[in-house]
């Protein structure tokens, strides 16, 4: 419906000239009123007798329309520091492109005035209803900002072009990241005022929900400082005004911020407020992603442990993604696991969405991949709260196509269209771990977050982590059955980290044959109670496939070194119930130090003639670091690996025959469900010599593989002991 726009008469909640700026910039809407529906037409067209039934009809909740606030004058905020490349991400065209998309999508009325009466009677919710923008007052803005901050923004309108250019150049750097122009003050007033009127119309029930297409954005502006493209913080201003004007029906407000950048200003304005729940989904990247960490360490940033203070504890929920690249799966998982449970428990009177669309697929600044259908689904979820009172207020988003398509999907959902069907992609593993950590952080404040969460501080000093108990049991078992004892490690750091983790049979340095086992901790399996999800000890199982290999080795006169590589090394100061596994970088460093120490101080100096290495799980990385960091292959008779995770190539720039040797002298059993078997190209790749003698196992899981291939592994080792080995080969790469 892209007809020529018709001029519309302002509704009673339209522009108030007492605010000091001329009316204008309103396009193509059905007009809504502040207290009643009031379409002003010629008296011959609409009489009081026909208007009253329309008003009564529109009061019915099911027929309330969706509102929309837009004003062309907000495009007047532009960068005074123009140059040969004047483009800036916060482009004035952002709001214009969204409005064009709304018109193109048929959401905004563009027909003749004479058609309005029939529309009101027959399809009153077919189009969005205009909520006119007006300048916010100083009193409204100072509900969250200081008078000094207001005066600074106001002073922009009195500066010369030269002064504004210099100021923009100075501000558009570092954390400030801001530009200003001659009309920035006026546009910022309209942006804040439009946000206020949008939220007031939703709070008072004049519209069922609404979308404010406003700029400049607001969520980075602090109470006394503009920053991040933001002058006034629109959403907090509107929230405070609504709480003040409608204390009985708008006391508790949820602000959901899905802008890719953390809304530092919104967080800090409500950090101690028990009646405003602020939830932010953003890229945190350990504080390296904008807005980053404040210069003052006492000011909270966007990390997940920032939960509010005083009476506001638990009213601040940060879901700070560890990296860019998040998409539909991560965002919908966050809604399912964190956002909606907490929001439902909070039970807000109104929901305000700080709707930045820079996490949208196609926005290079955000670097994420959220699609319009995902935005629609998130909106639909939030519409189940607060009796559907949802106000969407534009924040960031800098790809014009992405922001327009995403906003259209949100607006259509507000107007009642069901979200489109979508296939949910798998969630990023690091994102899943992040959500588990957020749940643990928020558990003390929300009942819905507590299931499955353990409070280590409440348990006290009597608590012990199960992996430490399991290793103690292993040590006792191996000591009783095979007389194995801890291998002395002289380096203090290694000793403290791997105390009781490395065991050896007596007289290991005198053994001619040695089996060196480098393995992950035993696998833990448990069957929880189906009613309360508790796990009794008799329903938990420890799967340890290593012991049978040690038993075979000792019966066949092998010395054994058993190196258990824990996923995490316990520290006395650890107070988190959930501790993630060591990163790949940390794991490699720890294994390299340990394995090379054992080689340098025991194996290399011993009488061993036939050394066999067994690598199990992620710890089989130890095989790689030993072969690539020490000239050891001539002392090693064979390698047996069991792999469920990353397949690790073994090659050396200094030893060109290492890969060929590894191919000829290894068995590498790979779990049946490994990703390499699902792709023919990957399957072909892992059969190359640098990955060793790869064999597809018919079973899954480390313990199952070790049991399944025990005879094959033992035969492989036995044959090499009896026949000897020729050492180097030059077989061509397969």
ABEGO torsion letter per residue (X at the ends): XBBBBBBBBBBAABBBAAAGBBBEGBBGBBBBBAABBBBBBBAAABBAAAAAAAAAAAABAAABBBBBBBBAAAAABBBABBBABABBABBAAAAAAAAAAAAAAGABBABBAAAAAAAAAABAAABBBBBBBBBBBAAAAAAABBAAAAAAAAAAAABBAAAAAAAAAAAABEAAGBBBBAAAAAAAAAAAAAAAAAAAAAAAGABABBBBBBOBBAAABBAABBBGGBABBAAAAAAAAAAAABAAABABBBBBBABABBBAAAAAAAAABAABBBBBBBBAGGGABOAEBBABAABBBABAABAEBEAABGABBBBBBABBGBBAAAAAAAAAAAAAAAAAAAGBABBBBBBBAAABBGBAAAGBABBAAAAAAAAAAAAABGGGBBBBBBBBEABAAAAAAAAAAAAAAAAGBBBBBBBBBBBBAAAAAAAAAAAAAAAAABAAAABGBBBAAAAEAABBBAAAAAAAAAAAAAAAAAGBBBBBBABAAAAAAABGABBBBBGAAABABBBBBBBBBBBBBBBBBAAAGBBBAAABBBBBAAAAAAAAAAAAGBBBBBBBBBABBBBAABABABBBBBBAAAAAAAAAAAAAAAAAAAAAABABABBBBBBBEAAAAAAAAAAAABBAAAABABBBBBBABBBBBBBBAABAAAAAAAAAABBBBBBAABAAAABAAAAAAAABAAAEBBBBBABBEAAAAAAAAAAAAAAAAAAAAAAEBAEBBABBBX
